[in-house]
Amino acid sequence: MFGFDIELIGTLSRGEEQQLRNFLQAHGLAFEGKPDVTVFVKDPSGHLAATGSLQGEVIRMVAVDPSWQEAGLSAVVVSRLVEVARDKGKTRLFVYTKPESAPRFIGMGFLELARVESSVVLLEMGEPGIAAYRAYLEGANKPSRRNGAVVVNCNPFTLGHLYLVEQAAASCENLFVIVVEADLSLFPFIDRFVLVQEGTSHLANVTVLRSGAYAVSPATFPTYFLRDKGTEEMAAIQARLDVTLFANLFAPALGLKVRFVGTEPYCEVTGSYNEAMKAILPPRGVELLEIPRYALEDGTIVSASTVRERIRSRDWQGVRGLVPDVTWDYLNSPAAGGIIARIQASRSRH
C-alpha cells in the first residue's frame, strides 16, 4: 500500500514483542502464545498502524489504530496472513476477534461459529470446515431419548477417565466420548484416541469421536494449552466460547441431552470451564451432571497430571495404581519410549 510499510516477522525480537504488547494493550487486546508470524503495518511516519498474528490455524491479535480505521488495514493484515497460511499448506483458518470486528471478517468470507457477547467472536474460513465436521458427528449419531457426552484429553488415559466414562455410560442410552484432537499434549492424539477406544471397548453404548478443531482446541480455548495460563478473566471468556460452540455444534448434531464432567478441585482453568458449562448448557436444553473425581483408598485423586508426575519421578509402582491395563501395557511398549523420555525432561502442563 502506498505510504505504508508492511513487514512479515517470524520470531519476534524482544523489542518487537514489547512493541506489539504495548500496541495491543492500547487497543484492548492481550498478547497470547507464540505467534508463527506477525504482520506489522507502519504508517508513513514509521509508527505501528496495524498488526495481526498467525499461530497454527488461528489468526489472532488483529488490531488497527483508530486513526487508520478507514484505510482498510485490517483487510491488508488478514490477507497477508492468509497468504502465509496457504504457503504453509493450511486450507482452513480461524479468527479470534472482538465482536465489533466480526462484520469485517464476515465481509472477507469468514463464517461466525460462536461468540461471547461483549468479549470475543470465533470465525472460520476454508475447508475442511465446520460443515464437514458436523456431517461426521451426524453420521455417528444414534437417536435416543437420552444421549450424553464427555469431552476428554486423556494425557494419558487413567482409571479416573475410565470411572467417569463408566459412570456416564450407566446414566444415558448412548454416550459419545469426544477426545481432544489438538496435538499439543505430551501423548500424541492418535495414541490417546486408541487408548480411549480400547479402554472403553467393553461398554456397548459408548462411541469414541475425535473433537476436530471444535472442542478445547487452540482456536476455541487456547488458554488451556498455555503454560502461562494468563488471567483468570481470559480463561473464563475462552471457556464460555468453547462451551457455546459445543452447544451450537455438538448438542444438535449428536442429539445430546446431558453432558458429564468430573468435579475439578485443583485446576483453575478446568474449574472455570465447569462453571461456564453450568451457566450455558442447561438453558440450551443440555443437562450438566458432575461426577465426583475417582480417588484411591488413600485419598489420592486420580488424574493424568499425577500419572505424568510419577513418570517423571520414575515411580512406576505409583503409576501402575493410577492407570488401567491398556495404558500400562502401552507405557511398557516400545511406542511409549520417546514419550516417557520427553515427560521426564519436561515440566509441561500437558
CORKA-V324845 format. One record per backbone hydrogen bond with DSSP energy under -0.5 kcal/mol. NH is the residue of the N-H (numbers start at 1). CO is the residue of the C=O. If there is no record, write none. Layout:
# CORKA-V324845
nh | co
NH | CO
NH | CO
This chain:
# CORKA-V324845
nh | co
4 | 1
5 | 42
6 | 4
7 | 5
7 | 40
9 | 7
9 | 38
12 | 10
17 | 13
18 | 14
19 | 15
20 | 16
21 | 17
22 | 18
23 | 19
24 | 20
25 | 21
26 | 22
27 | 23
27 | 24
28 | 25
29 | 24
36 | 54
37 | 54
38 | 9
39 | 52
40 | 7
40 | 38
41 | 39
41 | 50
42 | 5
42 | 40
43 | 47
46 | 43
49 | 41
50 | 41
51 | 63
52 | 39
53 | 60
54 | 37
55 | 58
58 | 55
59 | 57
59 | 94
60 | 53
60 | 58
63 | 51
63 | 61
65 | 49
68 | 65
69 | 66
71 | 68
72 | 69
73 | 68
76 | 72
77 | 73
78 | 74
79 | 75
80 | 76
81 | 77
82 | 78
83 | 79
84 | 80
85 | 81
86 | 82
87 | 83
88 | 84
89 | 86
90 | 85
91 | 89
93 | 125
94 | 57
95 | 123
96 | 59
97 | 95
97 | 121
101 | 98
102 | 98
102 | 99
104 | 101
105 | 101
106 | 102
107 | 103
108 | 104
108 | 105
109 | 106
110 | 105
111 | 124
113 | 122
114 | 122
116 | 120
117 | 115
119 | 116
120 | 116
121 | 97
122 | 114
123 | 95
124 | 111
125 | 93
127 | 91
133 | 129
134 | 130
135 | 131
136 | 132
137 | 133
138 | 134
139 | 135
140 | 136
140 | 137
141 | 137
147 | 255
148 | 174
149 | 258
150 | 176
152 | 178
155 | 156
157 | 154
159 | 322
162 | 158
163 | 159
164 | 160
165 | 161
166 | 162
167 | 163
168 | 164
169 | 165
170 | 166
171 | 168
172 | 169
173 | 146
174 | 146
175 | 205
176 | 148
177 | 175
177 | 207
178 | 150
178 | 176
179 | 177
179 | 209
180 | 152
181 | 212
184 | 182
186 | 350
188 | 186
192 | 188
193 | 189
194 | 190
195 | 191
196 | 192
197 | 193
198 | 194
199 | 195
200 | 196
201 | 198
203 | 200
204 | 202
206 | 203
207 | 175
209 | 177
211 | 179
214 | 211
221 | 217
224 | 221
225 | 222
226 | 223
229 | 227
235 | 231
236 | 232
237 | 233
238 | 234
239 | 235
240 | 236
241 | 237
242 | 238
243 | 239
244 | 240
245 | 241
246 | 242
247 | 243
248 | 244
249 | 245
250 | 245
251 | 246
253 | 249
254 | 250
255 | 251
256 | 251
257 | 147
258 | 147
259 | 287
260 | 149
261 | 289
263 | 291
271 | 267
272 | 268
273 | 269
274 | 270
275 | 271
276 | 272
277 | 273
278 | 274
279 | 275
280 | 276
281 | 277
282 | 277
284 | 280
284 | 281
285 | 282
286 | 281
287 | 257
287 | 285
289 | 259
289 | 287
290 | 288
291 | 261
296 | 300
299 | 296
302 | 294
303 | 301
307 | 303
308 | 304
309 | 305
310 | 306
311 | 307
312 | 308
313 | 309
314 | 311
315 | 310
316 | 314
319 | 315
320 | 316
321 | 317
322 | 319
323 | 319
327 | 324
328 | 324
329 | 325
330 | 326
331 | 327
332 | 328
333 | 330
336 | 333
337 | 334
340 | 336
341 | 337
342 | 338
343 | 339
344 | 340
345 | 341
346 | 342
346 | 343
